[in-house]
Amino acid sequence: MASGAHTPAQPQKQGDYWKLVANTKELLKSGEFSDLRLICPGRTWDVHKAIVCPQSTFVAEECRGNAIKVSDGDMVYLPNNTDPLTIDALLNYMYTSGWETPSEMVGTGRKADFSIRLFVSAGKLGIDDLRAQIMKKARTWLYEKDQAPDYCTDLIRAIYAYLPDSAPLRDAMLASVMDHVQELYRKPDKHKRFHDRMKAYLPVFMKDVYDAILARYDASIAESTLRKHKRYKCPKCAAAFVMDESVNGQAWCVNCGAKRSVDAWKNYLVKDAIEGV
């Protein structure tokens, strides 16, 4: 081993980890040794580049080029319409790997609302790993027994209120509903509150579910049709076709007109009825 090389560190004990978390959380709370100030209307946060920049692409890029130099570090203005309440949670996440819903956001509908606002703010600041966590959890939140039906409908309402039509989280939530669509719509009495709240607050969401059901039905019909109608591969032109009809036991390739008996065409049956779909 080369002189001066360090032996690999032993795995951290759990107590050491929580001590580290407590120390970084205290740095966030006190602002001691801060070398960066984040600013949005009415609020400022004294933070540390070594902690924030590796986790936020927005802040890192600002520090590289657009930060305002002051005597005790840099100042960075956060994006327009940044939600100050979510910044507290985002910073707590960057310093401790966790976040808490503020006490003023606890209550029916408000926890779901804050979760999606946090997702939006994480996107503005480029905190992709947090957005990925929320994306992953959203699909399970919808059907947690202790949350349904109020929390799941509040979560859907918040997603449709804060996110654009093409947002991946919106698509993920719709996919989650479609995973349980038979349960939801074959037992409407059991899920009456879900249906009532969706009809009252989210006609756009209900339309998306309806469109998704139609698309699934159309795909099912198309596949069923292909399976029902046998296809044959013409030995003359190599084209595959569906035999629509026969005359006096004879049938023709719809592509080149080659004629054979129906029994003879059986030798050219395409085994995979949905090949190429």
C-alpha positions as CSV (number, residue, x, y, z in Angstrom):
1,M,0.0,0.0,0.0
2,A,1.3,3.4,-0.9
3,S,2.7,5.5,1.9
4,G,0.1,7.8,3.5
5,A,-2.9,5.9,2.0
6,H,-6.0,5.8,4.2
7,T,-7.7,2.5,5.1
8,P,-11.4,2.3,4.2
9,A,-13.6,3.9,6.8
10,Q,-15.7,1.6,8.9
11,P,-19.5,1.7,8.4
12,Q,-21.0,4.5,10.3
13,K,-23.0,3.6,13.4
14,Q,-26.6,4.7,13.4
15,G,-25.9,7.1,16.3
16,D,-23.1,8.8,14.4
17,Y,-25.4,9.3,11.5
18,W,-28.1,11.0,13.5
19,K,-25.5,13.1,15.2
20,L,-24.4,14.3,11.8
21,V,-28.0,15.1,10.8
22,A,-28.5,17.0,14.0
23,N,-25.3,19.1,13.3
24,T,-26.3,19.9,9.8
25,K,-29.8,20.8,10.9
26,E,-28.4,23.2,13.5
27,L,-26.3,24.8,10.7
28,L,-29.4,25.4,8.8
29,K,-31.2,26.8,11.8
30,S,-28.4,29.1,13.0
31,G,-27.0,30.1,9.6
32,E,-23.5,29.9,11.2
33,F,-20.6,29.7,8.7
34,S,-23.1,30.5,5.9
35,D,-21.5,31.6,2.6
36,L,-24.7,31.9,0.5
37,R,-28.0,33.8,1.0
38,L,-31.1,32.7,-0.9
39,I,-33.7,35.4,-1.4
40,C,-37.4,35.5,-2.4
41,P,-39.9,38.3,-1.7
42,G,-40.3,38.6,2.1
43,R,-37.9,35.8,3.0
44,T,-34.1,35.1,3.1
45,W,-32.2,31.9,4.1
46,D,-28.5,31.8,5.1
47,V,-27.2,28.5,3.7
48,H,-24.0,26.7,2.8
49,K,-22.9,26.1,-0.8
50,A,-21.2,22.8,0.0
51,I,-24.6,21.4,1.1
52,V,-27.0,23.1,-1.3
53,C,-25.2,23.4,-4.6
54,P,-24.6,19.6,-5.1
55,Q,-28.3,19.0,-4.7
56,S,-29.9,22.0,-6.5
57,T,-28.9,22.5,-10.2
58,F,-30.5,25.9,-10.2
59,V,-28.6,27.2,-7.2
60,A,-25.3,25.7,-8.5
61,E,-25.7,27.4,-11.9
62,E,-26.5,30.7,-10.2
63,C,-23.5,30.5,-8.0
64,R,-21.3,29.8,-11.0
65,G,-22.5,32.9,-13.0
66,N,-25.2,35.1,-11.6
67,A,-24.8,35.3,-7.9
68,I,-24.4,38.7,-6.4
69,K,-21.1,39.1,-4.5
70,V,-21.3,40.5,-1.0
71,S,-18.8,40.7,1.8
72,D,-19.8,37.5,3.5
73,G,-20.6,35.3,0.5
74,D,-23.0,35.3,-2.4
75,M,-26.7,36.2,-2.8
76,V,-29.0,34.3,-5.2
77,Y,-32.6,35.3,-6.0
78,L,-34.9,32.3,-6.3
79,P,-37.2,31.9,-9.4
80,N,-40.3,34.0,-9.7
81,N,-43.4,32.8,-7.8
82,T,-41.3,30.5,-5.6
83,D,-43.4,29.3,-2.7
84,P,-41.6,30.4,0.5
85,L,-43.3,27.7,2.6
86,T,-41.9,24.9,0.4
87,I,-38.4,26.4,0.5
88,D,-38.2,25.7,4.2
89,A,-39.1,22.0,3.5
90,L,-36.7,21.8,0.5
91,L,-33.8,23.1,2.6
92,N,-34.7,20.7,5.4
93,Y,-34.5,17.9,2.9
94,M,-31.1,19.0,1.6
95,Y,-29.7,19.3,5.1
96,T,-31.3,16.2,6.6
97,S,-32.6,14.0,3.7
98,G,-36.2,14.4,5.0
99,W,-38.9,17.0,5.2
100,E,-42.0,17.7,7.3
101,T,-45.3,19.1,6.4
102,P,-45.7,22.5,8.1
103,S,-48.2,22.6,11.0
104,E,-50.3,25.2,9.1
105,M,-50.6,22.7,6.2
106,V,-51.9,19.8,8.3
107,G,-55.6,19.0,7.8
108,T,-58.1,17.7,5.3
109,G,-56.7,18.4,1.8
110,R,-53.8,20.6,2.9
111,K,-51.2,17.8,3.2
112,A,-51.9,16.7,-0.3
113,D,-51.8,20.3,-1.5
114,F,-48.4,20.9,0.2
115,S,-46.9,17.7,-1.3
116,I,-47.6,18.9,-4.8
117,R,-46.5,22.4,-4.1
118,L,-43.2,20.9,-2.9
119,F,-42.9,18.9,-6.1
120,V,-43.3,22.1,-8.2
121,S,-40.7,24.0,-6.1
122,A,-38.3,21.1,-6.3
123,G,-38.6,21.3,-10.1
124,K,-37.9,25.0,-10.1
125,L,-34.7,24.5,-8.0
126,G,-33.6,21.4,-9.9
127,I,-33.8,19.0,-7.0
128,D,-34.5,15.9,-9.1
129,D,-34.1,13.2,-6.5
130,L,-36.8,14.7,-4.3
131,R,-39.2,14.9,-7.3
132,A,-38.4,11.3,-8.1
133,Q,-39.3,10.3,-4.5
134,I,-42.6,12.2,-4.7
135,M,-43.4,10.6,-8.1
136,K,-42.7,7.1,-6.6
137,K,-44.9,7.7,-3.5
138,A,-47.8,9.4,-5.3
139,R,-49.0,6.1,-6.9
140,T,-49.0,4.4,-3.4
141,W,-50.6,7.4,-1.7
142,L,-53.7,7.0,-3.8
143,Y,-54.7,3.7,-2.4
144,E,-53.3,3.7,1.2
145,K,-56.3,2.4,3.2
146,D,-55.8,5.0,5.9
147,Q,-55.8,7.9,3.4
148,A,-58.7,6.9,1.1
149,P,-60.9,8.4,-0.1
150,D,-60.4,12.0,1.1
151,Y,-56.6,12.1,0.8
152,C,-56.5,10.4,-2.6
153,T,-59.0,12.8,-4.1
154,D,-57.3,15.8,-2.5
155,L,-54.0,14.6,-4.0
156,I,-55.6,14.3,-7.5
157,R,-57.2,17.7,-7.1
158,A,-53.8,19.3,-6.2
159,I,-52.0,17.6,-9.1
160,Y,-54.5,18.9,-11.5
161,A,-54.4,22.4,-9.9
162,Y,-50.7,22.9,-9.9
163,L,-49.3,20.8,-12.8
164,P,-49.6,21.2,-16.6
165,D,-51.4,18.7,-18.8
166,S,-48.1,16.9,-19.8
167,A,-46.7,16.6,-16.3
168,P,-45.3,13.0,-15.6
169,L,-46.9,13.0,-12.1
170,R,-50.3,13.7,-13.6
171,D,-49.8,10.8,-16.0
172,A,-48.6,8.6,-13.1
173,M,-51.7,9.4,-11.1
174,L,-54.0,8.6,-14.0
175,A,-52.1,5.3,-14.5
176,S,-52.7,4.5,-10.8
177,V,-56.4,5.0,-11.1
178,M,-56.5,2.9,-14.3
179,D,-54.8,0.1,-12.3
180,H,-57.9,0.0,-10.1
181,V,-60.5,1.2,-12.6
182,Q,-62.5,-2.0,-12.5
183,E,-62.8,-1.9,-8.7
184,L,-63.7,1.8,-8.8
185,Y,-66.3,1.6,-11.6
186,R,-67.8,-1.8,-11.1
187,K,-68.5,-1.0,-7.4
188,P,-69.7,2.6,-7.6
189,D,-71.7,2.3,-4.3
190,K,-68.6,1.2,-2.4
191,H,-66.6,4.1,-3.8
192,K,-69.4,6.7,-3.8
193,R,-67.4,9.4,-2.0
194,F,-64.6,9.1,-4.6
195,H,-67.1,9.5,-7.5
196,D,-68.9,12.3,-5.8
197,R,-65.8,14.3,-5.1
198,M,-64.3,13.7,-8.5
199,K,-67.5,14.8,-10.2
200,A,-67.8,17.9,-8.0
201,Y,-64.2,19.1,-8.2
202,L,-62.4,17.5,-11.1
203,P,-64.5,17.0,-14.3
204,V,-61.2,17.3,-16.3
205,F,-59.8,14.3,-14.4
206,M,-63.0,12.3,-15.0
207,K,-62.7,13.1,-18.7
208,D,-59.1,11.8,-18.7
209,V,-60.2,8.6,-17.0
210,Y,-63.0,8.2,-19.5
211,D,-60.6,8.8,-22.4
212,A,-58.1,6.2,-21.0
213,I,-60.9,3.7,-20.6
214,L,-61.9,4.2,-24.2
215,A,-58.3,3.9,-25.4
216,R,-57.9,0.6,-23.4
217,Y,-61.2,-0.6,-24.9
218,D,-60.2,0.3,-28.5
219,A,-56.9,-1.5,-28.0
220,S,-58.6,-4.6,-26.6
221,I,-61.1,-4.6,-29.6
222,A,-58.2,-4.3,-32.1
223,E,-56.3,-7.2,-30.5
224,S,-59.5,-9.3,-30.3
225,T,-60.2,-8.7,-34.0
226,L,-56.7,-9.8,-35.0
227,R,-57.0,-12.9,-32.9
228,K,-60.5,-13.7,-34.3
229,H,-59.5,-13.3,-38.0
230,K,-56.8,-15.7,-39.1
231,R,-54.0,-14.3,-41.3
232,Y,-52.2,-16.1,-44.1
233,K,-48.9,-15.4,-45.7
234,C,-49.0,-15.7,-49.5
235,P,-46.3,-17.9,-51.0
236,K,-46.3,-15.9,-54.2
237,C,-45.9,-12.3,-52.9
238,A,-45.1,-13.0,-49.2
239,A,-47.7,-10.5,-48.1
240,A,-49.8,-11.4,-45.0
241,F,-53.6,-10.9,-45.3
242,V,-56.9,-11.7,-43.6
243,M,-59.1,-14.1,-45.6
244,D,-62.4,-12.1,-45.7
245,E,-64.4,-14.6,-47.8
246,S,-64.2,-17.6,-50.1
247,V,-66.1,-18.7,-53.2
248,N,-66.8,-22.3,-53.8
249,G,-64.1,-23.3,-51.5
250,Q,-61.5,-21.0,-53.2
251,A,-59.9,-17.9,-51.7
252,W,-57.5,-15.2,-53.1
253,C,-54.6,-13.3,-51.8
254,V,-55.9,-9.7,-51.5
255,N,-52.4,-8.4,-52.5
256,C,-51.5,-10.3,-55.6
257,G,-54.7,-12.3,-56.4
258,A,-53.1,-15.7,-56.1
259,K,-55.8,-18.4,-55.8
260,R,-55.9,-21.5,-53.7
261,S,-58.4,-23.7,-52.0
262,V,-59.3,-22.8,-48.5
263,D,-57.8,-26.1,-47.3
264,A,-54.6,-25.3,-49.2
265,W,-54.3,-21.9,-47.6
266,K,-54.2,-23.6,-44.2
267,N,-50.6,-24.5,-45.0
268,Y,-49.7,-20.8,-45.0
269,L,-51.5,-19.8,-41.8
270,V,-49.6,-17.2,-39.7
271,K,-49.2,-18.8,-36.3
272,D,-48.8,-15.5,-34.4
273,A,-52.1,-13.8,-35.0
274,I,-50.9,-10.5,-33.6
275,E,-47.5,-10.4,-35.0
276,G,-46.3,-6.9,-35.7
277,V,-48.8,-5.3,-33.4
